[in-house]
Amino acid sequence: METKKLYYEDPFLREFTARVLSCEEAGSGWRVTLDRTAFYPEGGGQPADHGLLGGVLVTDVHEKNGVVFHTCSAPVEIGAEVTGTLDWPRRFDHMQQHSGEHILSGILCEQFHCDNVGFHLGAEMVTIDYNAAISWEQALEAEGLANQAVWADRPVEITYPAPEALAALSYRSKRELTGQVRIVTFPGADCCACCGTHVLRAGQVGLVKVLSCQKFREGVRLEILCGKRALDYLSAVYDQARSIAQGLSVKPRNAAAAVERLEAELAAAKAAQAHLEETAFHAIAKEHAGRGDVLLFQPPMRPDSVRRLADAAAQECGGLSAIFAGEDGQFAYALVRADGADISALVKSLNQTLRGRGGGRNGFAQGSVQAGRGEIQSFFAGQGGGD
């Protein structure tokens, strides 16, 4: 027989008693049916409830042909009356996310005459797909309207209209429906066919926050958070902004402008550094003019700087310029041949001998080695070149 679904009668029911009708071993757990349950089964994009049943863990819940199956970590006695206790923070979180999605989707679908074609309530994020082009600014405008609906705190209406009444009703649905249809209405925001669990009043959603709006197929995908998830996320972002602001000696609301100024200063410093490096590299290269192959060691430098010094030295020495920048045991390298001749065999041997990685083409190679200065010098001495 079908399971009596207490989660529809009272979505805020946290504990209940029921009689065990069956208990069968299934995979790594036991599949249990009850005469009634408050555990919501996975469906409509909403995950299943978790909790305890007769003292054992309920790890998953599914429904088939009106019967709700509970996956438990251990068996329960058939015929016994057991107590079920929901993981309430999980259930209430799901209700907040699902209800907030209703409100936002109702507003967007009304504004853009589009459909919600995908909904996923994940462990960290809620994603919604719409078959319309919605801009970030439009999504934020809808967010504002959604929160106004939340703050209006109107009661949520759940009805099972008769066929003739349903036919005259304007409601959202992802597919054609048959049989008895459950209509969930958030007055002033949404009217939708839905089998999920929801809050009793819009105000219990707490907050709706849109985090992203990206092009997806023929429309867009929104990432949103509602209720406690939104509060926790925004609190974490604020703590991060406050920490950044403290480091920059500004207020959190001024952190972005301060970071922009810092980026401009960093770009100017990098430009100045590059100019000084060019001058220094030119001077170093001049010291080795016409000497053929050269091996030079330098203090730690960025890979791009190592390459530019190797280029400058190769132009002056006329042979192979091998630059190693770093400290004993770890060096970044750049090899450049002035004539562009192939050095792939040399690079392969270098990486094998000096525990390196890297490569290149057309007389150029770049990478790193885990070797000492003496090992590097011995390797190039064996190649018949370098200082």
NUSE-510649 format. One record per residue: residue number from 0; residue in one letter; x, y, z of N, C-alpha, C in turn. Coordinates in steps of 0.2 Angstrom, whole numbers. Layout:
// residues N
     k   r     npx     npy     npz    capx    capy    capz     cpx     cpy     cpz
   NUM   a       X       Y       Z       X       Y       Z       X       Y       Z
...
***
This chain:
// residues 387
     k   r     npx     npy     npz    capx    capy    capz     cpx     cpy     cpz
     0   m       4      -6       0       0       0       0       4       6       0
     1   e       1      12      -2       5      18      -2       7      20       5
     2   t      13      24       5      15      26      12      11      33      13
     3   k       9      34      19       6      40      21      11      45      22
     4   k      11      51      18      16      56      18      15      62      23
     5   l      18      61      28      17      66      34      21      73      32
     6   y      26      72      27      29      78      26      25      83      22
     7   y      19      81      19      15      85      15      10      88      20
     8   e       8      84      25       3      86      30       6      92      35
     9   d      13      91      37      16      96      41      24      96      39
    10   p      26     100      35      33     100      33      38     102      39
    11   f      35     104      44      39     106      50      39     100      55
    12   l      36      95      54      36      89      58      43      86      58
    13   r      46      86      64      53      84      65      54      77      68
    14   e      49      74      71      49      67      74      42      64      73
    15   f      42      58      72      35      54      71      36      47      73
    16   t      31      44      74      31      36      75      27      33      69
    17   a      30      27      68      27      23      62      28      16      63
    18   r      24      12      59      25       4      60      29       2      54
    19   v      34      -3      55      38      -5      50      35     -11      46
    20   l      34     -10      40      30     -14      35      35     -20      32
    21   s      41     -17      30      46     -22      27      53     -20      29
    22   c      58     -24      29      65     -23      29      69     -28      26
    23   e      72     -26      20      76     -30      16      83     -28      15
    24   e      88     -32      15      95     -30      14      95     -28       7
    25   a      99     -23       6     100     -20      -1     106     -17      -1
    26   g     111     -20      -5     118     -17      -6     121     -17       1
    27   s     124     -11       3     127     -10       9     123      -8      15
    28   g     116      -8      14     111      -6      19     105     -10      19
    29   w     100      -7      22      93     -11      22      88      -6      20
    30   r      83      -9      16      78      -5      13      72      -6      17
    31   v      69       0      20      64      -1      25      58       3      22
    32   t      52       0      23      46       4      21      41       4      28
    33   l      38      10      28      34      11      34      26      12      32
    34   d      22      12      37      15      14      35      14      21      34
    35   r      19      25      37      19      33      36      26      35      37
    36   t      27      41      35      34      44      36      34      51      35
    37   a      39      55      38      40      62      37      47      63      34
    38   f      50      57      32      56      58      28      54      59      20
    39   y      57      65      18      55      67      11      60      63       6
    40   p      57      60       1      61      56      -4      64      61      -9
    41   e      70      59     -12      73      63     -17      68      64     -23
    42   g      68      70     -25      63      71     -31      63      78     -33
    43   g      62      80     -39      60      87     -41      66      91     -40
    44   g      72      89     -40      78      93     -39      80      93     -31
    45   q      76      91     -27      77      92     -20      80      85     -17
    46   p      85      85     -13      88      79     -10      84      76      -5
    47   a      85      70      -4      81      66       1      83      68       8
    48   d      78      67      13      80      69      20      84      63      23
    49   h      88      65      28      92      60      32      90      61      39
    50   g      92      56      43      90      56      50      91      49      54
    51   l      87      48      59      87      42      62      80      38      62
    52   l      80      32      61      74      28      62      75      22      66
    53   g      71      22      72      72      17      77      80      16      79
    54   g      83      22      79      90      22      82      95      21      77
    55   v      93      19      70      98      18      65      98      24      60
    56   l     104      25      57     104      30      52     100      29      46
    57   v      96      34      44      93      35      37      98      39      32
    58   t     100      35      27     105      38      23     103      40      16
    59   d      97      38      14      94      40       8      86      38       8
    60   v      82      41       4      75      40       4      73      41      -3
    61   h      69      36      -6      66      36     -13      59      34     -13
    62   e      55      36     -18      48      34     -18      47      31     -25
    63   k      43      25     -25      41      22     -31      34      20     -31
    64   n      30      22     -35      23      20     -35      19      22     -29
    65   g      21      27     -26      18      29     -20      21      27     -13
    66   v      25      22     -14      29      19      -8      35      22      -7
    67   v      36      24      -1      43      27       1      48      22       4
    68   f      53      22       1      59      17       4      64      21       7
    69   h      66      19      13      71      22      17      77      17      17
    70   t      83      20      15      89      16      16      92      17      22
    71   c      93      12      26      95      12      33     102       9      34
    72   s     106      11      39     112       8      40     112       1      44
    73   a     106       0      46     106      -7      50      98      -9      49
    74   p      97     -15      51      90     -17      50      85     -15      56
    75   v      79     -14      55      74     -13      60      69     -19      60
    76   e      66     -20      65      61     -25      66      55     -24      63
    77   i      53     -29      58      46     -29      55      41     -29      60
    78   g      36     -25      59      30     -25      63      31     -21      69
    79   a      37     -18      71      38     -14      77      36      -7      75
    80   e      34      -4      81      33       4      80      40       7      82
    81   v      42      11      77      48      15      78      47      22      78
    82   t      52      26      80      52      33      80      57      35      75
    83   g      54      40      71      59      43      66      60      50      68
    84   t      67      52      67      69      59      69      73      62      63
    85   l      70      67      60      74      70      54      80      74      56
    86   d      85      74      52      90      79      52      87      86      50
    87   w      85      89      56      81      95      54      85     101      51
    88   p      91     102      53      95     108      49      95     106      42
    89   r      96     100      40      96      98      33      90      99      29
    90   r      84      97      33      77      98      30      76     105      29
    91   f      77     109      34      75     116      34      79     120      29
    92   d      86     118      28      90     121      23      87     120      16
    93   h      85     113      15      82     112       9      75     116       7
    94   m      71     116      12      65     120      12      67     128      10
    95   q      72     130      13      73     137      12      76     138       5
    96   q      80     134       2      83     134      -4      77     133      -9
    97   h      73     128      -8      68     126     -13      63     132     -14
    98   s      61     135      -8      56     140      -8      59     146     -11
    99   g      65     148      -9      68     154     -12      69     153     -20
   100   e      70     147     -22      70     146     -30      64     147     -33
   101   h      58     145     -29      51     146     -32      50     154     -33
   102   i      52     157     -28      50     165     -28      54     168     -34
   103   l      61     167     -34      65     170     -39      63     167     -46
   104   s      62     161     -47      60     158     -54      53     161     -56
   105   g      48     162     -51      42     164     -53      42     171     -56
   106   i      47     175     -52      48     182     -55      51     183     -61
   107   l      56     179     -62      60     179     -69      56     176     -74
   108   c      52     171     -73      48     168     -79      42     172     -80
   109   e      40     176     -76      35     181     -77      38     187     -81
   110   q      44     189     -79      47     195     -83      49     193     -90
   111   f      52     188     -91      55     186     -97      51     181    -101
   112   h      45     179     -99      41     174    -102      45     168    -104
   113   c      49     165     -99      53     160    -100      51     154     -96
   114   d      55     149     -96      54     143     -92      60     141     -88
   115   n      59     139     -82      64     136     -78      65     129     -81
   116   v      71     127     -84      72     121     -87      76     116     -83
   117   g      79     118     -78      84     114     -74      84     117     -67
   118   f      84     113     -62      85     115     -55      89     110     -51
   119   h      94     112     -48      98     107     -44     100     110     -37
   120   l      98     107     -32      99     109     -25     105     105     -23
   121   g     111     108     -23     117     104     -21     119     105     -14
   122   a     124     102     -12     126     102      -5     129     109      -3
   123   e     132     113      -8     134     119      -7     131     125     -11
   124   m     128     123     -17     125     128     -21     119     126     -24
   125   v     115     131     -26     108     130     -30     109     132     -37
   126   t     108     128     -42     109     131     -49     102     130     -52
   127   i     100     135     -56      94     136     -60      95     137     -67
   128   d      92     134     -72      93     135     -79      87     138     -82
   129   y      87     143     -86      82     147     -89      83     147     -96
   130   n      78     146    -100      79     146    -108      77     153    -110
   131   a      81     158    -107      80     165    -110      87     169    -108
   132   a      88     174    -112      94     178    -111      93     183    -105
   133   i      96     182    -100      95     186     -94     102     189     -92
   134   s     102     196     -91     108     199     -90     109     199     -82
   135   w     116     200     -80     117     201     -73     113     206     -70
   136   e     112     212     -73     108     217     -70     101     215     -69
   137   q      98     212     -74      92     209     -74      91     204     -68
   138   a      96     200     -67      95     195     -62      95     198     -55
   139   l     100     203     -54     100     207     -48      93     211     -47
   140   e      90     213     -52      84     217     -51      78     211     -49
   141   a      79     206     -52      74     200     -49      76     198     -42
   142   e      82     198     -40      84     197     -34      81     201     -29
   143   g      81     208     -30      78     213     -26      70     212     -25
   144   l      67     210     -31      60     209     -30      58     202     -26
   145   a      63     197     -27      62     191     -23      62     193     -16
   146   n      67     197     -14      68     198      -7      62     202      -4
   147   q      59     207      -8      53     210      -6      48     205      -5
   148   a      47     200      -9      42     195      -8      43     191      -1
   149   v      50     190       0      51     187       6      49     191      12
   150   w      51     197      12      50     202      18      42     203      19
   151   a      38     202      13      31     203      14      28     198      18
   152   d      32     192      19      30     186      23      23     184      22
   153   r      21     183      16      14     180      15      14     173      16
   154   p       8     170      18       8     163      19       8     159      12
   155   v      12     153      12      12     149       6       6     145       6
   156   e       3     145       0      -3     141      -1      -2     135      -5
   157   i      -4     129      -3      -4     123      -6     -11     120      -7
   158   t     -12     119     -13     -19     116     -15     -18     110     -20
   159   y     -24     107     -21     -24     101     -25     -31     102     -30
   160   p     -30     107     -35     -36     109     -38     -39     103     -42
   161   a     -46     104     -43     -50      99     -47     -48     100     -54
   162   p     -49      95     -59     -46      96     -66     -49     102     -69
   163   e     -55     104     -68     -58     110     -72     -55     116     -69
   164   a     -53     116     -62     -50     122     -59     -43     123     -61
   165   l     -40     117     -62     -33     117     -64     -32     119     -71
   166   a     -37     117     -75     -36     119     -82     -37     127     -83
   167   a     -40     130     -78     -41     137     -79     -35     141     -75
   168   l     -31     137     -72     -26     141     -68     -19     142     -72
   169   s     -16     147     -71     -10     149     -74      -4     147     -69
   170   y      -1     142     -71       5     139     -66      11     137     -70
   171   r      16     137     -67      22     134     -70      23     127     -69
   172   s      26     123     -74      27     116     -74      32     114     -79
   173   k      37     110     -77      42     108     -82      39     103     -87
   174   r      34     100     -86      31      94     -90      24      94     -89
   175   e      21      90     -94      14      89     -94      12      84     -88
   176   l       7      86     -84       5      83     -78      -2      79     -79
   177   t      -2      73     -76      -8      69     -76     -10      68     -69
   178   g     -16      66     -67     -19      64     -61     -19      70     -56
   179   q     -19      69     -50     -19      75     -45     -13      79     -45
   180   v     -14      85     -46      -8      90     -46      -8      94     -40
   181   r      -2      95     -37       0      99     -31       2     106     -33
   182   i      -2     111     -31       0     118     -33       3     121     -27
   183   v       9     124     -28      12     128     -23      12     135     -25
   184   t       9     140     -21       9     147     -23      12     151     -17
   185   f      17     155     -20      19     161     -16      16     167     -18
   186   p      11     169     -15       7     175     -17      11     181     -19
   187   g      10     184     -25      14     189     -28      20     187     -31
   188   a      22     181     -31      28     179     -34      28     173     -38
   189   d      25     168     -36      25     161     -40      19     157     -39
   190   c      17     153     -44      12     148     -44      15     142     -48
   191   c      16     137     -45      20     131     -48      17     124     -46
   192   a      17     120     -50      16     113     -49      22     110     -46
   193   c      22     107     -40      28     105     -36      27     100     -31
   194   c      31      95     -30      30      89     -25      35      90     -19
   195   g      39      96     -19      44      97     -14      41      99      -7
   196   t      45     100      -2      43     103       4      45     110       4
   197   h      41     114       7      42     122       7      41     124      14
   198   v      43     131      15      42     134      21      34     136      21
   199   l      32     138      27      25     140      28      23     147      26
   200   r      28     151      27      28     158      26      34     160      22
   201   a      33     165      17      39     167      13      44     170      17
   202   g      43     173      23      48     176      27      53     171      30
   203   q      51     165      30      55     159      33      61     158      28
   204   v      60     160      22      66     159      17      72     164      19
   205   g      70     169      23      76     173      25      79     178      21
   206   l      82     175      15      86     180      11      87     176       4
   207   v      87     179      -1      88     176      -8      94     180     -11
   208   k     100     177     -13     105     180     -15     108     177     -22
   209   v     108     180     -27     111     178     -34     118     179     -34
   210   l     122     173     -35     129     174     -35     132     174     -42
   211   s     129     171     -47     132     172     -54     126     171     -59
   212   c     127     173     -65     123     173     -70     127     172     -77
   213   q     127     165     -79     131     164     -85     127     161     -90
   214   k     130     162     -97     126     159    -102     127     152    -102
   215   f     121     149    -103     121     141    -103     116     139    -109
   216   r     118     135    -114     114     133    -119     111     139    -122
   217   e     104     139    -123     100     144    -126      98     150    -121
   218   g     100     149    -115      98     154    -110     104     155    -105
   219   v     102     155     -99     107     156     -93     107     151     -88
   220   r     112     151     -84     112     147     -78     113     152     -72
   221   l     109     152     -67     110     156     -61     113     151     -55
   222   e     117     154     -51     119     151     -45     116     155     -39
   223   i     112     152     -35     109     156     -29     110     153     -23
   224   l     109     156     -17     109     154     -11     103     157      -7
   225   c     100     154      -2      95     157       1      96     155       9
   226   g      92     159      13      92     158      20      99     158      23
   227   k     100     153      28     106     152      32     112     151      27
   228   r     111     147      21     117     147      17     119     154      14
   229   a     114     158      12     116     164      10     119     168      15
   230   l     117     168      21     120     172      27     127     170      28
   231   d     128     163      29     135     160      30     139     162      24
   232   y     137     162      18     141     164      13     143     171      13
   233   l     138     175      14     140     183      14     144     184      20
   234   s     143     181      26     147     182      32     154     180      30
   235   a     156     175      27     162     173      25     166     178      20
   236   v     162     180      15     164     185      11     166     191      14
   237   y     162     193      19     163     199      23     169     199      27
   238   d     170     193      30     176     192      34     182     192      30
   239   q     182     190      24     188     190      19     189     197      17
   240   a     184     201      16     184     208      14     187     212      19
   241   r     185     211      25     187     214      31     195     213      32
   242   s     197     207      31     204     205      32     208     209      27
   243   i     206     209      21     209     212      15     210     220      17
   244   a     204     222      19     204     230      21     208     231      26
   245   q     209     227      31     213     229      37     221     229      34
   246   g     222     224      30     229     224      27     231     230      23
   247   l     225     233      20     226     239      16     224     246      20
   248   s     223     245      26     221     251      30     215     255      28
   249   v     210     251      26     204     255      23     198     251      26
   250   k     192     254      25     186     251      28     184     245      23
   251   p     180     240      25     179     235      20     175     237      14
   252   r     171     242      14     167     244       8     172     247       3
   253   n     178     249       6     183     253       1     188     248      -1
   254   a     188     242       1     193     237      -1     194     236      -9
   255   a     189     236     -13     190     235     -20     194     241     -23
   256   a     192     247     -21     196     253     -24     203     253     -21
   257   a     204     251     -15     211     250     -13     215     245     -16
   258   v     212     239     -18     215     234     -22     217     237     -29
   259   e     212     240     -32     213     243     -39     220     248     -38
   260   r     220     252     -33     226     256     -33     232     252     -32
   261   l     232     247     -28     237     243     -27     240     239     -33
   262   e     235     237     -37     236     234     -43     240     239     -48
   263   a     238     245     -48     241     250     -52     248     251     -50
   264   e     249     252     -43     256     253     -41     260     247     -43
   265   l     257     241     -42     261     235     -44     263     234     -51
   266   a     258     236     -55     260     237     -63     265     241     -64
   267   a     265     247     -61     270     252     -62     277     250     -59
   268   a     277     246     -53     283     243     -51     286     238     -55
   269   k     282     234     -58     284     229     -63     287     232     -69
   270   a     284     237     -71     287     241     -77     294     243     -76
   271   a     294     246     -70     301     249     -68     306     244     -67
   272   q     304     238     -64     308     232     -63     311     230     -70
   273   a     306     229     -75     308     227     -81     313     231     -85
   274   h     312     238     -84     317     242     -87     324     242     -84
   275   l     324     241     -77     330     240     -73     333     233     -75
   276   e     329     228     -76     332     222     -78     335     222     -85
   277   e     332     225     -90     334     226     -97     341     229     -97
   278   t     342     234     -92     348     238     -92     354     233     -89
   279   a     352     230     -84     356     225     -81     358     219     -85
   280   f     353     217     -89     354     211     -93     359     213     -99
   281   h     358     219    -102     362     221    -107     369     222    -105
   282   a     370     224     -99     377     225     -96     380     218     -95
   283   i     376     213     -92     379     206     -91     381     203     -98
   284   a     376     204    -103     377     201    -109     384     204    -113
   285   k     385     210    -112     390     214    -115     397     211    -112
   286   e     397     208    -106     403     206    -103     405     199    -107
   287   h     401     196    -110     402     190    -113     402     190    -121
   288   a     402     196    -124     402     197    -131     407     193    -135
   289   g     405     189    -140     410     185    -144     413     179    -140
   290   r     410     177    -135     414     171    -131     411     164    -133
   291   g     406     164    -137     403     158    -139     398     155    -134
   292   d     399     149    -132     394     146    -127     396     149    -120
   293   v     391     151    -116     392     154    -109     387     150    -105
   294   l     389     149     -99     385     147     -93     385     152     -88
   295   l     379     154     -86     379     160     -81     374     158     -75
   296   f     376     159     -69     372     158     -63     369     165     -60
   297   q     363     165     -59     360     171     -56     356     170     -50
   298   p     354     175     -46     350     174     -40     343     172     -43
   299   p     338     170     -38     332     168     -41     328     174     -44
   300   m     325     172     -50     322     177     -54     315     174     -57
   301   r     311     178     -59     305     175     -63     307     172     -69
   302   p     303     167     -71     305     163     -77     305     168     -83
   303   d     301     173     -84     302     177     -89     308     181     -89
   304   s     310     183     -83     317     187     -83     323     182     -85
   305   v     322     176     -83     328     171     -85     328     171     -93
   306   r     322     170     -96     322     170    -103     325     176    -106
   307   r     323     182    -104     325     188    -107     333     189    -106
   308   l     336     187    -100     343     187    -100     346     182    -104
   309   a     343     176    -105     346     171    -110     346     174    -117
   310   d     341     177    -119     340     180    -126     346     186    -127
   311   a     347     190    -122     352     195    -122     359     192    -122
   312   a     360     187    -118     367     184    -118     368     181    -125
   313   a     363     177    -128     364     174    -134     366     178    -140
   314   q     363     184    -140     364     189    -145     371     192    -145
   315   e     374     192    -139     381     195    -138     386     189    -139
   316   c     385     183    -136     390     178    -136     391     174    -142
   317   g     385     174    -146     385     171    -153     385     163    -153
   318   g     384     160    -147     384     153    -146     378     151    -142
   319   l     379     146    -138     373     144    -133     374     148    -127
   320   s     368     151    -125     368     155    -118     363     150    -114
   321   a     366     148    -108     363     144    -103     363     148     -97
   322   i     357     150     -95     356     154     -88     352     150     -83
   323   f     355     149     -77     352     146     -72     351     151     -66
   324   a     345     152     -64     343     157     -59     340     153     -53
   325   g     343     154     -47     340     151     -41     345     150     -36
   326   e     344     144     -32     349     143     -26     350     135     -27
   327   d     356     133     -24     358     127     -24     353     122     -23
   328   g     352     117     -27     347     112     -27     340     114     -31
   329   q     339     120     -33     333     122     -36     335     128     -41
   330   f     335     126     -47     336     132     -52     331     132     -58
   331   a     329     138     -60     325     139     -66     330     140     -71
   332   y     329     137     -77     334     138     -83     331     141     -89
   333   a     335     144     -93     333     146    -100     339     144    -104
   334   l     338     141    -110     344     140    -115     342     143    -122
   335   v     347     147    -124     345     150    -131     351     149    -135
   336   r     350     147    -141     356     147    -146     355     153    -151
   337   a     360     156    -152     360     162    -156     358     161    -163
   338   d     360     155    -166     358     153    -173     352     149    -173
   339   g     348     148    -168     342     145    -168     342     137    -169
   340   a     348     134    -169     349     127    -170     345     123    -165
   341   d     344     117    -167     340     112    -163     344     110    -157
   342   i     341     111    -151     344     109    -145     340     104    -141
   343   s     336     101    -144     331      96    -141     335      90    -138
   344   a     340      88    -141     344      82    -138     348      84    -132
   345   l     350      91    -132     354      93    -126     349      94    -120
   346   v     343      97    -122     338      98    -116     336      91    -113
   347   k     335      86    -118     333      80    -115     338      77    -110
   348   s     344      77    -112     350      75    -108     350      79    -102
   349   l     349      86    -102     350      90     -96     344      88     -91
   350   n     338      87     -94     333      85     -89     334      78     -86
   351   q     337      74     -90     338      67     -87     343      67     -82
   352   t     349      71     -83     355      71     -79     353      75     -73
   353   l     350      81     -73     349      86     -68     342      86     -65
   354   r     339      80     -66     332      80     -63     328      86     -64
   355   g     327      87     -71     324      93     -73     317      92     -77
   356   r     314      97     -79     308      96     -83     307     103     -87
   357   g     305     102     -93     305     108     -97     306     106    -104
   358   g     306     111    -109     307     110    -116     306     116    -120
   359   g     306     116    -126     305     121    -131     307     119    -138
   360   r     308     124    -142     309     123    -149     313     129    -152
   361   n     315     128    -159     319     133    -162     324     136    -158
   362   g     329     132    -155     335     135    -152     333     138    -145
   363   f     327     137    -142     325     139    -136     322     134    -132
   364   a     324     134    -125     321     129    -120     321     133    -113
   365   q     316     131    -109     315     134    -103     312     128     -98
   366   g     314     128     -92     312     124     -87     315     125     -80
   367   s     316     119     -77     319     119     -70     322     113     -69
   368   v     327     113     -64     331     107     -62     332     107     -55
   369   q     332     101     -52     334     100     -45     341      97     -44
   370   a     345     102     -45     353     100     -45     357     106     -42
   371   g     363     104     -40     367     109     -37     371     112     -42
   372   r     374     118     -41     378     122     -45     384     118     -48
   373   g     387     114     -44     393     109     -47     390     104     -52
   374   e     385     101     -50     382      96     -55     381     100     -62
   375   i     378     106     -62     376     109     -68     383     111     -72
   376   q     388     113     -68     394     115     -71     397     108     -74
   377   s     397     103     -71     400      97     -73     396      94     -80
   378   f     390      95     -80     386      93     -86     388      97     -92
   379   f     388     104     -91     390     108     -97     398     107     -99
   380   a     402     105     -94     409     104     -95     409      98    -100
   381   g     405      93     -98     405      87    -102     402      88    -109
   382   q     398      93    -110     396      95    -117     401      99    -121
   383   g     406     101    -118     412     104    -121     411     111    -122
   384   g     407     115    -117     406     122    -118     404     125    -111
   385   g     404     131    -111     402     135    -105     408     137    -101
   386   d     406     142     -96     412     144     -91     412     140     -85
***
